[in-house]
């Protein structure tokens, strides 16, 4: 079973950097949620990189605007 987070080598491969600050900047710029552990290393949850996340919420249907020109003359 794979761990829940990416390994250090996987993060280096994904970002191209070994320094945590550069890794974090690249990941956040790419839209990948990442944070720092208490020891200063970068943590990326595996499901964020694999595209397995929370199901996308359906958008609420848009209401049709009520325009003055659409109103019937009384």
N, C-alpha and C positions, 0 to 999 in steps of 0.2 A: 504494500500500500504506500502511495506517495504521501509526503508530508503536506500539510495544509498550506505551507508557504514555500516560495521559491528558495532554492539554495543560493549561496553566495555566487557560485559559478554560473548559475542560470541568470542571475541578475546582471552579472558582468557581461554575459553573452547578449542579453537583451538590450543593454544600454551602451556597451562599448567602453564603459568606464569602471575603474576600480575604487575610486574615491566615493564615499557615501553621498556627499553633497552633490556631486555631479550626477550620480545615479538617480537621486531623488528628483533633481531638476528635470532630467530627461524624461523620467517616467510621468511626472506631473504634466509636463508639456504635451506628452502623448495622450493624456487623458486617462492614464492608468492610476487608480488609487494606490498610494503608497504612503508609508509613514516611517518614522524612526523608532527603533527599539531603545530601551534604556541604555544599552551599551553603545549606541550611536550607529549601529548598522541599519540598513534599509530593510523594511519588511514589505513584501508584496504577497497578497493572498493568491494562491494558485488559480482559484476560480475566476479571478479578474483577468488573468492572462489567457486563460483557456476559453474565455467568452461564455462561461457558465455563471450566470448571476441571477439576481432576482428577476422574475418575469416582468416584462415591460407592461406598464399599466396602460390600459386602453384610454385613449383621449376621449373626453366628454364631447358629445356632439355640439357643434357651434350653433348658437341661436341666430336666427335671421334678424338683422337689424330692423327696427321699426322706423321708417323714414316718413317725414311729413308728406312727401310726394306720394306715398303709397296709401295714405288715409283717404277714405271716401268723404266727399263733401256732404255735410249734414243738412 
